[in-house]
Amino acid sequence: MDTPKSYLEAVATITHNGKRYPHRVGAAFLNSDGTIGVVLNSLPLDGRFVLRPVRPKSPSTPGDDSAE
């Protein structure tokens, strides 16, 4: 149990000025009985989100608008 649990991030898409931006709304974890638990910190306006593997953080690049 000393190894970190792997998880997926729950991501919704926000459209602003005609552009689409990913927005993390929560996470999902695999439980010991094989079920998946989802924890949402916010709700997507359209009720839709996807679960995707967590991407390693990379250094910010010039013109990166992901930080608000």
PyMOL Python script that loads the backbone (N, CA, C, O; Angstrom):
from pymol import cmd

cmd.read_pdbstr("""\
ATOM      1  N   MET A   1       0.803  -1.194   0.000  1.00  0.00           N
ATOM      2  CA  MET A   1       0.000   0.000   0.000  1.00  0.00           C
ATOM      3  C   MET A   1       0.857   1.273   0.000  1.00  0.00           C
ATOM      4  O   MET A   1       0.312   2.372   0.100  1.00  0.00           O
ATOM      5  N   ASP A   2       2.169   1.149  -0.109  1.00  0.00           N
ATOM      6  CA  ASP A   2       3.025   2.316  -0.127  1.00  0.00           C
ATOM      7  C   ASP A   2       3.111   2.951  -1.508  1.00  0.00           C
ATOM      8  O   ASP A   2       3.635   4.056  -1.645  1.00  0.00           O
ATOM      9  N   THR A   3       2.605   2.269  -2.535  1.00  0.00           N
ATOM     10  CA  THR A   3       2.647   2.842  -3.877  1.00  0.00           C
ATOM     11  C   THR A   3       1.469   3.805  -4.045  1.00  0.00           C
ATOM     12  O   THR A   3       0.380   3.538  -3.539  1.00  0.00           O
ATOM     13  N   PRO A   4       1.675   4.915  -4.746  1.00  0.00           N
ATOM     14  CA  PRO A   4       0.577   5.861  -4.939  1.00  0.00           C
ATOM     15  C   PRO A   4      -0.498   5.254  -5.835  1.00  0.00           C
ATOM     16  O   PRO A   4      -0.194   4.507  -6.765  1.00  0.00           O
ATOM     17  N   LYS A   5      -1.763   5.583  -5.546  1.00  0.00           N
ATOM     18  CA  LYS A   5      -2.861   5.102  -6.374  1.00  0.00           C
ATOM     19  C   LYS A   5      -2.861   5.840  -7.699  1.00  0.00           C
ATOM     20  O   LYS A   5      -2.595   7.041  -7.754  1.00  0.00           O
ATOM     21  N   SER A   6      -3.158   5.118  -8.755  1.00  0.00           N
ATOM     22  CA  SER A   6      -3.300   5.796 -10.035  1.00  0.00           C
ATOM     23  C   SER A   6      -4.742   6.283 -10.142  1.00  0.00           C
ATOM     24  O   SER A   6      -5.657   5.688  -9.573  1.00  0.00           O
ATOM     25  N   TYR A   7      -4.922   7.336 -10.857  1.00  0.00           N
ATOM     26  CA  TYR A   7      -6.262   7.873 -11.022  1.00  0.00           C
ATOM     27  C   TYR A   7      -6.400   8.531 -12.382  1.00  0.00           C
ATOM     28  O   TYR A   7      -5.418   8.756 -13.090  1.00  0.00           O
ATOM     29  N   LEU A   8      -7.621   8.828 -12.722  1.00  0.00           N
ATOM     30  CA  LEU A   8      -7.946   9.537 -13.959  1.00  0.00           C
ATOM     31  C   LEU A   8      -8.467  10.912 -13.580  1.00  0.00           C
ATOM     32  O   LEU A   8      -9.035  11.089 -12.503  1.00  0.00           O
ATOM     33  N   GLU A   9      -8.276  11.885 -14.461  1.00  0.00           N
ATOM     34  CA  GLU A   9      -8.862  13.181 -14.180  1.00  0.00           C
ATOM     35  C   GLU A   9     -10.166  13.329 -14.955  1.00  0.00           C
ATOM     36  O   GLU A   9     -10.283  12.873 -16.092  1.00  0.00           O
ATOM     37  N   ALA A  10     -11.139  13.970 -14.325  1.00  0.00           N
ATOM     38  CA  ALA A  10     -12.413  14.264 -14.972  1.00  0.00           C
ATOM     39  C   ALA A  10     -12.294  15.648 -15.590  1.00  0.00           C
ATOM     40  O   ALA A  10     -12.018  16.624 -14.892  1.00  0.00           O
ATOM     41  N   VAL A  11     -12.500  15.733 -16.899  1.00  0.00           N
ATOM     42  CA  VAL A  11     -12.280  16.983 -17.617  1.00  0.00           C
ATOM     43  C   VAL A  11     -13.522  17.340 -18.430  1.00  0.00           C
ATOM     44  O   VAL A  11     -14.066  16.508 -19.156  1.00  0.00           O
ATOM     45  N   ALA A  12     -13.963  18.597 -18.294  1.00  0.00           N
ATOM     46  CA  ALA A  12     -15.056  19.130 -19.101  1.00  0.00           C
ATOM     47  C   ALA A  12     -14.461  20.132 -20.073  1.00  0.00           C
ATOM     48  O   ALA A  12     -13.311  20.544 -19.921  1.00  0.00           O
ATOM     49  N   THR A  13     -15.235  20.522 -21.067  1.00  0.00           N
ATOM     50  CA  THR A  13     -14.775  21.500 -22.050  1.00  0.00           C
ATOM     51  C   THR A  13     -15.583  22.779 -21.889  1.00  0.00           C
ATOM     52  O   THR A  13     -16.811  22.755 -21.818  1.00  0.00           O
ATOM     53  N   ILE A  14     -14.867  23.894 -21.834  1.00  0.00           N
ATOM     54  CA  ILE A  14     -15.498  25.207 -21.765  1.00  0.00           C
ATOM     55  C   ILE A  14     -15.252  25.903 -23.098  1.00  0.00           C
ATOM     56  O   ILE A  14     -14.135  25.887 -23.615  1.00  0.00           O
ATOM     57  N   THR A  15     -16.292  26.512 -23.652  1.00  0.00           N
ATOM     58  CA  THR A  15     -16.142  27.274 -24.890  1.00  0.00           C
ATOM     59  C   THR A  15     -16.201  28.754 -24.546  1.00  0.00           C
ATOM     60  O   THR A  15     -17.151  29.223 -23.919  1.00  0.00           O
ATOM     61  N   HIS A  16     -15.166  29.485 -24.967  1.00  0.00           N
ATOM     62  CA  HIS A  16     -15.094  30.931 -24.711  1.00  0.00           C
ATOM     63  C   HIS A  16     -14.552  31.616 -25.953  1.00  0.00           C
ATOM     64  O   HIS A  16     -13.484  31.261 -26.453  1.00  0.00           O
ATOM     65  N   ASN A  17     -15.290  32.596 -26.446  1.00  0.00           N
ATOM     66  CA  ASN A  17     -14.904  33.323 -27.664  1.00  0.00           C
ATOM     67  C   ASN A  17     -14.599  32.382 -28.826  1.00  0.00           C
ATOM     68  O   ASN A  17     -13.660  32.609 -29.588  1.00  0.00           O
ATOM     69  N   GLY A  18     -15.391  31.333 -28.954  1.00  0.00           N
ATOM     70  CA  GLY A  18     -15.233  30.409 -30.069  1.00  0.00           C
ATOM     71  C   GLY A  18     -14.125  29.386 -29.905  1.00  0.00           C
ATOM     72  O   GLY A  18     -13.945  28.533 -30.774  1.00  0.00           O
ATOM     73  N   LYS A  19     -13.379  29.451 -28.808  1.00  0.00           N
ATOM     74  CA  LYS A  19     -12.306  28.473 -28.558  1.00  0.00           C
ATOM     75  C   LYS A  19     -12.740  27.529 -27.440  1.00  0.00           C
ATOM     76  O   LYS A  19     -13.494  27.904 -26.542  1.00  0.00           O
ATOM     77  N   ARG A  20     -12.245  26.296 -27.521  1.00  0.00           N
ATOM     78  CA  ARG A  20     -12.568  25.285 -26.502  1.00  0.00           C
ATOM     79  C   ARG A  20     -11.368  25.077 -25.590  1.00  0.00           C
ATOM     80  O   ARG A  20     -10.235  24.946 -26.053  1.00  0.00           O
ATOM     81  N   TYR A  21     -11.628  25.048 -24.301  1.00  0.00           N
ATOM     82  CA  TYR A  21     -10.579  24.871 -23.300  1.00  0.00           C
ATOM     83  C   TYR A  21     -10.946  23.731 -22.366  1.00  0.00           C
ATOM     84  O   TYR A  21     -12.099  23.624 -21.948  1.00  0.00           O
ATOM     85  N   PRO A  22      -9.973  22.864 -22.025  1.00  0.00           N
ATOM     86  CA  PRO A  22     -10.249  21.817 -21.046  1.00  0.00           C
ATOM     87  C   PRO A  22     -10.288  22.417 -19.640  1.00  0.00           C
ATOM     88  O   PRO A  22      -9.539  23.343 -19.328  1.00  0.00           O
ATOM     89  N   HIS A  23     -11.163  21.883 -18.803  1.00  0.00           N
ATOM     90  CA  HIS A  23     -11.297  22.352 -17.415  1.00  0.00           C
ATOM     91  C   HIS A  23     -11.440  21.129 -16.519  1.00  0.00           C
ATOM     92  O   HIS A  23     -12.386  20.354 -16.663  1.00  0.00           O
ATOM     93  N   ARG A  24     -10.505  20.957 -15.601  1.00  0.00           N
ATOM     94  CA  ARG A  24     -10.562  19.806 -14.702  1.00  0.00           C
ATOM     95  C   ARG A  24     -11.673  20.009 -13.679  1.00  0.00           C
ATOM     96  O   ARG A  24     -11.716  21.023 -12.982  1.00  0.00           O
ATOM     97  N   VAL A  25     -12.571  19.029 -13.599  1.00  0.00           N
ATOM     98  CA  VAL A  25     -13.698  19.126 -12.680  1.00  0.00           C
ATOM     99  C   VAL A  25     -13.650  18.082 -11.576  1.00  0.00           C
ATOM    100  O   VAL A  25     -14.494  18.099 -10.681  1.00  0.00           O
ATOM    101  N   GLY A  26     -12.679  17.170 -11.618  1.00  0.00           N
ATOM    102  CA  GLY A  26     -12.592  16.152 -10.571  1.00  0.00           C
ATOM    103  C   GLY A  26     -11.633  15.041 -10.941  1.00  0.00           C
ATOM    104  O   GLY A  26     -10.758  15.202 -11.792  1.00  0.00           O
ATOM    105  N   ALA A  27     -11.822  13.888 -10.269  1.00  0.00           N
ATOM    106  CA  ALA A  27     -10.943  12.744 -10.476  1.00  0.00           C
ATOM    107  C   ALA A  27     -11.731  11.454 -10.297  1.00  0.00           C
ATOM    108  O   ALA A  27     -12.809  11.444  -9.702  1.00  0.00           O
ATOM    109  N   ALA A  28     -11.174  10.360 -10.826  1.00  0.00           N
ATOM    110  CA  ALA A  28     -11.784   9.038 -10.686  1.00  0.00           C
ATOM    111  C   ALA A  28     -10.711   8.054 -10.226  1.00  0.00           C
ATOM    112  O   ALA A  28      -9.568   8.107 -10.681  1.00  0.00           O
ATOM    113  N   PHE A  29     -11.092   7.163  -9.326  1.00  0.00           N
ATOM    114  CA  PHE A  29     -10.174   6.189  -8.744  1.00  0.00           C
ATOM    115  C   PHE A  29     -10.736   4.785  -8.891  1.00  0.00           C
ATOM    116  O   PHE A  29     -11.949   4.585  -8.831  1.00  0.00           O
ATOM    117  N   LEU A  30      -9.861   3.821  -9.082  1.00  0.00           N
ATOM    118  CA  LEU A  30     -10.278   2.424  -9.120  1.00  0.00           C
ATOM    119  C   LEU A  30     -10.323   1.909  -7.687  1.00  0.00           C
ATOM    120  O   LEU A  30      -9.328   1.976  -6.965  1.00  0.00           O
ATOM    121  N   ASN A  31     -11.480   1.393  -7.280  1.00  0.00           N
ATOM    122  CA  ASN A  31     -11.634   0.844  -5.935  1.00  0.00           C
ATOM    123  C   ASN A  31     -11.133  -0.595  -5.886  1.00  0.00           C
ATOM    124  O   ASN A  31     -10.967  -1.240  -6.922  1.00  0.00           O
ATOM    125  N   SER A  32     -10.895  -1.086  -4.690  1.00  0.00           N
ATOM    126  CA  SER A  32     -10.349  -2.439  -4.524  1.00  0.00           C
ATOM    127  C   SER A  32     -11.303  -3.517  -5.042  1.00  0.00           C
ATOM    128  O   SER A  32     -10.861  -4.614  -5.382  1.00  0.00           O
ATOM    129  N   ASP A  33     -12.611  -3.220  -5.108  1.00  0.00           N
ATOM    130  CA  ASP A  33     -13.563  -4.222  -5.602  1.00  0.00           C
ATOM    131  C   ASP A  33     -13.789  -4.118  -7.107  1.00  0.00           C
ATOM    132  O   ASP A  33     -14.662  -4.793  -7.653  1.00  0.00           O
ATOM    133  N   GLY A  34     -12.994  -3.263  -7.787  1.00  0.00           N
ATOM    134  CA  GLY A  34     -13.089  -3.146  -9.238  1.00  0.00           C
ATOM    135  C   GLY A  34     -14.032  -2.062  -9.729  1.00  0.00           C
ATOM    136  O   GLY A  34     -14.095  -1.800 -10.930  1.00  0.00           O
ATOM    137  N   THR A  35     -14.765  -1.427  -8.824  1.00  0.00           N
ATOM    138  CA  THR A  35     -15.642  -0.338  -9.233  1.00  0.00           C
ATOM    139  C   THR A  35     -14.833   0.958  -9.341  1.00  0.00           C
ATOM    140  O   THR A  35     -13.700   1.039  -8.865  1.00  0.00           O
ATOM    141  N   ILE A  36     -15.423   1.949  -9.964  1.00  0.00           N
ATOM    142  CA  ILE A  36     -14.749   3.236 -10.138  1.00  0.00           C
ATOM    143  C   ILE A  36     -15.487   4.286  -9.328  1.00  0.00           C
ATOM    144  O   ILE A  36     -16.703   4.434  -9.449  1.00  0.00           O
ATOM    145  N   GLY A  37     -14.744   5.016  -8.496  1.00  0.00           N
ATOM    146  CA  GLY A  37     -15.307   6.126  -7.734  1.00  0.00           C
ATOM    147  C   GLY A  37     -14.952   7.431  -8.420  1.00  0.00           C
ATOM    148  O   GLY A  37     -13.808   7.637  -8.825  1.00  0.00           O
ATOM    149  N   VAL A  38     -15.937   8.318  -8.550  1.00  0.00           N
ATOM    150  CA  VAL A  38     -15.710   9.617  -9.183  1.00  0.00           C
ATOM    151  C   VAL A  38     -15.999  10.710  -8.165  1.00  0.00           C
ATOM    152  O   VAL A  38     -17.046  10.708  -7.519  1.00  0.00           O
ATOM    153  N   VAL A  39     -15.066  11.642  -8.028  1.00  0.00           N
ATOM    154  CA  VAL A  39     -15.229  12.786  -7.142  1.00  0.00           C
ATOM    155  C   VAL A  39     -15.217  14.033  -8.019  1.00  0.00           C
ATOM    156  O   VAL A  39     -14.233  14.303  -8.708  1.00  0.00           O
ATOM    157  N   LEU A  40     -16.312  14.794  -7.992  1.00  0.00           N
ATOM    158  CA  LEU A  40     -16.399  16.015  -8.783  1.00  0.00           C
ATOM    159  C   LEU A  40     -16.291  17.222  -7.855  1.00  0.00           C
ATOM    160  O   LEU A  40     -16.990  17.302  -6.845  1.00  0.00           O
ATOM    161  N   ASN A  41     -15.408  18.162  -8.203  1.00  0.00           N
ATOM    162  CA  ASN A  41     -15.252  19.394  -7.438  1.00  0.00           C
ATOM    163  C   ASN A  41     -16.132  20.502  -7.983  1.00  0.00           C
ATOM    164  O   ASN A  41     -16.420  21.473  -7.284  1.00  0.00           O
ATOM    165  N   SER A  42     -16.557  20.362  -9.217  1.00  0.00           N
ATOM    166  CA  SER A  42     -17.496  21.289  -9.831  1.00  0.00           C
ATOM    167  C   SER A  42     -18.283  20.511 -10.876  1.00  0.00           C
ATOM    168  O   SER A  42     -17.886  19.419 -11.282  1.00  0.00           O
ATOM    169  N   LEU A  43     -19.381  21.075 -11.299  1.00  0.00           N
ATOM    170  CA  LEU A  43     -20.225  20.398 -12.285  1.00  0.00           C
ATOM    171  C   LEU A  43     -20.122  21.096 -13.634  1.00  0.00           C
ATOM    172  O   LEU A  43     -20.210  22.322 -13.707  1.00  0.00           O
ATOM    173  N   PRO A  44     -19.936  20.327 -14.700  1.00  0.00           N
ATOM    174  CA  PRO A  44     -19.915  20.928 -16.031  1.00  0.00           C
ATOM    175  C   PRO A  44     -21.298  21.493 -16.367  1.00  0.00           C
ATOM    176  O   PRO A  44     -22.317  20.892 -16.025  1.00  0.00           O
ATOM    177  N   LEU A  45     -21.329  22.634 -17.029  1.00  0.00           N
ATOM    178  CA  LEU A  45     -22.604  23.277 -17.356  1.00  0.00           C
ATOM    179  C   LEU A  45     -23.488  22.416 -18.228  1.00  0.00           C
ATOM    180  O   LEU A  45     -24.710  22.437 -18.080  1.00  0.00           O
ATOM    181  N   ASP A  46     -22.890  21.651 -19.143  1.00  0.00           N
ATOM    182  CA  ASP A  46     -23.692  20.813 -20.031  1.00  0.00           C
ATOM    183  C   ASP A  46     -23.871  19.393 -19.497  1.00  0.00           C
ATOM    184  O   ASP A  46     -24.499  18.561 -20.151  1.00  0.00           O
ATOM    185  N   GLY A  47     -23.314  19.106 -18.294  1.00  0.00           N
ATOM    186  CA  GLY A  47     -23.474  17.791 -17.685  1.00  0.00           C
ATOM    187  C   GLY A  47     -22.556  16.720 -18.250  1.00  0.00           C
ATOM    188  O   GLY A  47     -22.700  15.548 -17.903  1.00  0.00           O
ATOM    189  N   ARG A  48     -21.612  17.092 -19.114  1.00  0.00           N
ATOM    190  CA  ARG A  48     -20.730  16.106 -19.744  1.00  0.00           C
ATOM    191  C   ARG A  48     -19.293  16.319 -19.317  1.00  0.00           C
ATOM    192  O   ARG A  48     -18.822  17.450 -19.197  1.00  0.00           O
ATOM    193  N   PHE A  49     -18.600  15.201 -19.088  1.00  0.00           N
ATOM    194  CA  PHE A  49     -17.168  15.238 -18.824  1.00  0.00           C
ATOM    195  C   PHE A  49     -16.559  13.932 -19.285  1.00  0.00           C
ATOM    196  O   PHE A  49     -17.270  12.947 -19.485  1.00  0.00           O
ATOM    197  N   VAL A  50     -15.250  13.917 -19.455  1.00  0.00           N
ATOM    198  CA  VAL A  50     -14.547  12.706 -19.855  1.00  0.00           C
ATOM    199  C   VAL A  50     -13.530  12.355 -18.775  1.00  0.00           C
ATOM    200  O   VAL A  50     -13.072  13.220 -18.028  1.00  0.00           O
ATOM    201  N   LEU A  51     -13.189  11.075 -18.707  1.00  0.00           N
ATOM    202  CA  LEU A  51     -12.141  10.613 -17.813  1.00  0.00           C
ATOM    203  C   LEU A  51     -10.925  10.306 -18.658  1.00  0.00           C
ATOM    204  O   LEU A  51     -11.015   9.547 -19.623  1.00  0.00           O
ATOM    205  N   ARG A  52      -9.790  10.883 -18.308  1.00  0.00           N
ATOM    206  CA  ARG A  52      -8.579  10.649 -19.087  1.00  0.00           C
ATOM    207  C   ARG A  52      -7.401  10.484 -18.138  1.00  0.00           C
ATOM    208  O   ARG A  52      -7.430  10.987 -17.015  1.00  0.00           O
ATOM    209  N   PRO A  53      -6.359   9.777 -18.588  1.00  0.00           N
ATOM    210  CA  PRO A  53      -5.175   9.615 -17.740  1.00  0.00           C
ATOM    211  C   PRO A  53      -4.560  10.975 -17.416  1.00  0.00           C
ATOM    212  O   PRO A  53      -4.615  11.903 -18.222  1.00  0.00           O
ATOM    213  N   VAL A  54      -3.989  11.074 -16.248  1.00  0.00           N
ATOM    214  CA  VAL A  54      -3.342  12.317 -15.829  1.00  0.00           C
ATOM    215  C   VAL A  54      -2.091  12.520 -16.665  1.00  0.00           C
ATOM    216  O   VAL A  54      -1.275  11.611 -16.806  1.00  0.00           O
ATOM    217  N   ARG A  55      -1.947  13.700 -17.210  1.00  0.00           N
ATOM    218  CA  ARG A  55      -0.769  14.030 -18.008  1.00  0.00           C
ATOM    219  C   ARG A  55       0.276  14.655 -17.095  1.00  0.00           C
ATOM    220  O   ARG A  55      -0.062  15.445 -16.214  1.00  0.00           O
ATOM    221  N   PRO A  56       1.553  14.304 -17.301  1.00  0.00           N
ATOM    222  CA  PRO A  56       2.594  14.927 -16.482  1.00  0.00           C
ATOM    223  C   PRO A  56       2.624  16.433 -16.709  1.00  0.00           C
ATOM    224  O   PRO A  56       2.412  16.909 -17.825  1.00  0.00           O
ATOM    225  N   LYS A  57       2.887  17.170 -15.648  1.00  0.00           N
ATOM    226  CA  LYS A  57       2.962  18.628 -15.772  1.00  0.00           C
ATOM    227  C   LYS A  57       4.211  18.999 -16.545  1.00  0.00           C
ATOM    228  O   LYS A  57       5.287  18.449 -16.308  1.00  0.00           O
ATOM    229  N   SER A  58       4.065  19.935 -17.469  1.00  0.00           N
ATOM    230  CA  SER A  58       5.210  20.412 -18.227  1.00  0.00           C
ATOM    231  C   SER A  58       5.398  21.888 -17.908  1.00  0.00           C
ATOM    232  O   SER A  58       4.454  22.568 -17.506  1.00  0.00           O
ATOM    233  N   PRO A  59       6.617  22.380 -18.089  1.00  0.00           N
ATOM    234  CA  PRO A  59       6.840  23.809 -17.834  1.00  0.00           C
ATOM    235  C   PRO A  59       5.981  24.655 -18.761  1.00  0.00           C
ATOM    236  O   PRO A  59       5.733  24.276 -19.906  1.00  0.00           O
ATOM    237  N   SER A  60       5.530  25.799 -18.265  1.00  0.00           N
ATOM    238  CA  SER A  60       4.704  26.688 -19.070  1.00  0.00           C
ATOM    239  C   SER A  60       5.493  27.212 -20.253  1.00  0.00           C
ATOM    240  O   SER A  60       6.687  27.493 -20.148  1.00  0.00           O
ATOM    241  N   THR A  61       4.817  27.336 -21.367  1.00  0.00           N
ATOM    242  CA  THR A  61       5.455  27.884 -22.553  1.00  0.00           C
ATOM    243  C   THR A  61       4.864  29.259 -22.821  1.00  0.00           C
ATOM    244  O   THR A  61       3.724  29.519 -22.437  1.00  0.00           O
ATOM    245  N   PRO A  62       5.612  30.147 -23.472  1.00  0.00           N
ATOM    246  CA  PRO A  62       5.066  31.470 -23.796  1.00  0.00           C
ATOM    247  C   PRO A  62       3.780  31.335 -24.601  1.00  0.00           C
ATOM    248  O   PRO A  62       3.704  30.542 -25.539  1.00  0.00           O
ATOM    249  N   GLY A  63       2.773  32.117 -24.227  1.00  0.00           N
ATOM    250  CA  GLY A  63       1.495  32.052 -24.914  1.00  0.00           C
ATOM    251  C   GLY A  63       0.567  30.995 -24.363  1.00  0.00           C
ATOM    252  O   GLY A  63      -0.520  30.784 -24.901  1.00  0.00           O
ATOM    253  N   ASP A  64       0.982  30.316 -23.282  1.00  0.00           N
ATOM    254  CA  ASP A  64       0.134  29.299 -22.658  1.00  0.00           C
ATOM    255  C   ASP A  64      -0.939  29.997 -21.834  1.00  0.00           C
ATOM    256  O   ASP A  64      -0.633  30.657 -20.840  1.00  0.00           O
ATOM    257  N   ASP A  65      -2.194  29.852 -22.246  1.00  0.00           N
ATOM    258  CA  ASP A  65      -3.297  30.531 -21.563  1.00  0.00           C
ATOM    259  C   ASP A  65      -3.999  29.632 -20.558  1.00  0.00           C
ATOM    260  O   ASP A  65      -5.116  29.942 -20.145  1.00  0.00           O
ATOM    261  N   SER A  66      -3.376  28.523 -20.149  1.00  0.00           N
ATOM    262  CA  SER A  66      -4.051  27.588 -19.257  1.00  0.00           C
ATOM    263  C   SER A  66      -4.149  28.108 -17.833  1.00  0.00           C
ATOM    264  O   SER A  66      -5.041  27.684 -17.098  1.00  0.00           O
ATOM    265  N   ALA A  67      -3.270  29.007 -17.414  1.00  0.00           N
ATOM    266  CA  ALA A  67      -3.337  29.566 -16.061  1.00  0.00           C
ATOM    267  C   ALA A  67      -4.243  30.775 -16.075  1.00  0.00           C
ATOM    268  O   ALA A  67      -4.089  31.670 -16.906  1.00  0.00           O
ATOM    269  N   GLU A  68      -5.203  30.801 -15.138  1.00  0.00           N
ATOM    270  CA  GLU A  68      -6.128  31.926 -15.077  1.00  0.00           C
ATOM    271  C   GLU A  68      -6.103  32.536 -13.723  1.00  0.00           C
ATOM    272  O   GLU A  68      -6.819  33.504 -13.468  1.00  0.00           O
TER     273      GLU A  68
END
""", "prot")
cmd.dss("prot")
cmd.show_as("cartoon", "prot")
cmd.util.cbc("prot")
cmd.orient("prot")
